[in-house]
Amino acid sequence: DLRHPKFNLLFFGSFVAMDYPQFEAAMEEMLNDPSRAYEVQVREIYTLGMYLAAKKYWYLRFAYLTFVGGVFIACAVLAWQVFAAV
């Protein structure tokens, strides 16, 4: 439904079920109303930010922590081998 508050014309998941003429008409209607175009853009920026914070950055943080943990363990094993040989 084009009028549903969660519907976002700029997000591919929302318009993928629409055929092209329906999408084109909805885009034209949205772009002809400056306040609605502004609202859709603001909603898209907010949604992208929330997605990045909730999904992508969590994986990135996990990857960095795993890397730092691996470096720390590698240094500890190396130090143990060096001092165990003495």
N, C-alpha and C positions, 0 to 999 in steps of 0.2 A: 504494500500500500504506500503510495507516494506521500501521503499526509501523516504517516506514522512517525512519531518523534524519533525513533531509532533508525529510520530510513535515511541513508546518506548517499546522495547521488554521485558523490565523488569517490566512494568506496566501491571497488569492483564486486565485493560480495553482495552488495545491495542491488546492483543493476545487472548482474550476470543473467538473471532469469528474464529480463526484459528483452524484447526484440528491438532492433535498431530504430525503427520509426517512433516507437514509444519512448525510447531513451532520448532520441533527438528532440522530441516534443517536450519532454520533461526538462531537459537541459535548457532549451530555449525559454521556457517559462521561468525557470530559476534565474537565468542570466538577465532576463528583462526586468526583474525586480531587484534593484540594488540591495535592499535590506535583506532579502532572502538569500541572495548570493553571498553577502557578507556573513550571514548566519551559518550557511553551509560550510564556508571556508573556515570559520572559527571552530565549528564542530569537528571538522576534519583534522585540524591542527591539534585540538584537544585529544581526539581519539588516537591519533598517531603517537602523541606523547605518552598517553596512558599505556598503549600497547608496548612501546619501547621500554618504558619503565618496568612494566610487569613481566614481559617475556624476554626481549632481547638482552637487556642489560643484566638480567639475572644470569643468563647463560654466559655472558661475557665476564661477569664477576666470578662465577664459578670456574671458568677457564683460567683467569688470572690467579685465583687462589690455588688452584691445582698446580699451576706452573711454579708459583713461589714455593709451595709445599714440596714439590719435586726437587727444586734447586736446594732447598734447605736439607732435605733427606740425603741428597747426593753429596753435599758438603759434609754432613755428619758422618756418612759412610766413609768418605775419603779420609777425613780426620781420624776416624777410628782405625782405618787400615794403616795410616802413617804412624800413629802412636802405638799401635799394637805390634808393629814390626820392630820398634825400638827396644 
